[in-house]
Amino acid sequence: MKVELIRVGNSRGIRIPKPLIEQCGFEDTVELQIENHRLVIAPARRPRAGWEDAFRAAGSSAHDELLLDTPSSQFDREEWRW
C-alpha cells in the first residue's frame, strides 16, 4: 500500500487507515524504530509488560540459595550498612 506524506508543521506524517490500526492493535501511542533502512511502527508496550508471567514461569523461589552468605571484605563487615 502506498500513502502520501503530508505536511504537519515543519514535519511530515502519514495517515494510517483504520483497518490497519485495528489489525496492528495500535492505541494512542506507537513505537517507532529504524531496522535495515526501514521505518517500523509497532504498538507501544507498557513498561515491564509480561514480567508477571515471566516470574510465574520461573517457578518457586523456595529452593533458591544466596550466593553471598557472609560479607566478603573488611569494608562489607565493618563499614557497609545493610
Secondary structure, DSSP 4 states (H G I P E B T S, - for coil): -----EEETTEEE-PPPHHHHHHHT--S-EEEEEETTEEEEEEPPPTTTTHHHHHHHH---TT---S-SS--SHIIIII---
